[in-house]
């Protein structure tokens, strides 16, 4: 019984190693307003996101996997934001999502990503000087 358990554990570790070695990329989504009333803020968030992705990829990615960004415009509209989240979750199968940048867009996104169990982080609002 003990040998069978050890053999099963070894097979699981081997399968995980083989599966990991076959996966060379990880898709991360960004939902941000690239058009609409706050597009300037969305463009800044996109630029920062791409800087972080490029920097991480230059250091070898995440756990040896290259980060592939998938960017979707939510137009700062709740319906567009929900459509963007569904697209990232169901079509692109991203492993995490950054966005959106306003509450009215983030609230409908949160329901979708929570149901799909996709980790999500929202950028902080801009500071006024």
C-alpha positions in Angstrom: 0.0 0.0 0.0 2.8 2.4 0.9 4.7 1.6 -2.3 1.5 2.2 -4.4 1.0 5.6 -2.7 4.6 6.6 -3.3 4.4 5.4 -6.9 1.1 7.4 -7.4 2.7 10.5 -5.8 5.7 10.1 -8.2 3.4 9.8 -11.2 1.5 12.9 -10.2 4.8 14.8 -9.8 6.0 13.6 -13.1 2.8 14.5 -14.8 2.9 18.0 -13.3 6.4 18.4 -14.4 5.6 17.3 -18.0 2.5 19.5 -18.1 4.4 22.4 -16.8 7.2 22.0 -19.4 4.7 21.9 -22.2 3.1 25.2 -21.1 5.5 27.9 -22.3 3.1 30.9 -22.0 0.6 32.4 -19.5 -2.1 34.8 -20.7 -2.9 37.8 -18.5 -5.8 40.0 -19.4 -6.1 43.8 -19.1 -9.4 45.5 -19.2 -9.1 49.3 -19.5 -10.8 52.2 -21.2 -8.9 52.9 -24.4 -11.7 54.9 -25.8 -14.5 57.0 -24.2 -14.4 59.6 -21.5 -11.4 58.4 -19.5 -9.3 57.0 -22.3 -6.2 59.0 -21.3 -6.2 57.2 -17.9 -6.8 53.9 -19.7 -3.9 54.5 -22.0 -1.6 55.2 -19.0 -2.7 52.0 -17.3 -2.1 50.1 -20.6 1.4 51.6 -20.9 2.2 50.7 -17.3 0.9 47.2 -17.7 3.0 46.6 -20.8 6.1 48.0 -19.1 5.6 45.5 -16.3 4.9 42.6 -18.7 8.0 43.4 -20.7 10.1 43.7 -17.6 8.9 40.4 -16.2 9.4 38.6 -19.6 12.9 40.0 -19.8 13.6 38.3 -16.4 12.2 35.0 -17.7 8.5 35.5 -17.3 6.5 33.8 -14.5 7.7 30.4 -13.4 9.6 30.1 -16.7 6.5 31.0 -18.7 6.3 34.0 -21.0 3.5 36.4 -20.2 1.2 37.0 -23.1 -0.9 40.1 -22.6 -4.5 40.2 -23.9 -5.8 43.8 -23.8 -9.5 44.7 -24.2 -11.1 48.2 -24.3 -14.1 48.6 -21.9 -14.9 52.1 -23.1 -15.6 52.9 -19.5 -19.0 51.3 -20.0 -20.4 48.6 -17.7 -21.8 46.5 -20.6 -18.6 46.7 -22.5 -16.6 45.8 -19.4 -18.8 42.7 -18.8 -18.3 41.7 -22.5 -14.5 42.2 -22.1 -14.4 40.0 -19.0 -16.4 37.3 -20.7 -14.1 37.4 -23.7 -11.0 37.1 -21.6 -12.4 34.3 -19.5 -14.2 32.2 -22.1 -12.3 32.8 -25.3 -8.8 33.7 -24.4 -8.8 31.7 -21.2 -6.6 34.1 -19.3 -5.2 33.1 -15.9 -5.5 36.5 -14.3 -7.0 39.9 -15.1 -5.9 43.5 -14.3 -8.8 46.0 -14.5 -10.8 47.9 -14.9 -10.0 51.4 -13.7 -13.4 52.8 -12.7 -16.0 51.4 -10.4 -18.8 51.4 -12.9 -16.8 49.1 -15.2 -15.2 47.0 -12.4 -18.4 46.0 -10.6 -19.8 43.9 -13.5 -16.4 42.4 -14.1 -16.1 41.3 -10.5 -19.2 39.0 -10.8 -17.8 37.3 -13.9 -14.3 36.7 -12.7 -15.5 35.6 -9.2 -17.7 32.9 -10.9 -14.8 31.8 -13.0 -12.3 31.9 -10.1 -9.9 34.2 -12.0 -7.6 36.3 -9.8 -8.2 40.0 -10.5 -6.5 43.2 -9.4 -7.7 46.8 -10.1 -5.3 49.6 -10.6 -5.6 52.5 -8.2 -7.2 55.7 -9.3 -5.0 58.5 -10.5 -3.8 61.0 -7.9 -4.5 64.7 -8.4 -1.7 67.1 -7.9 
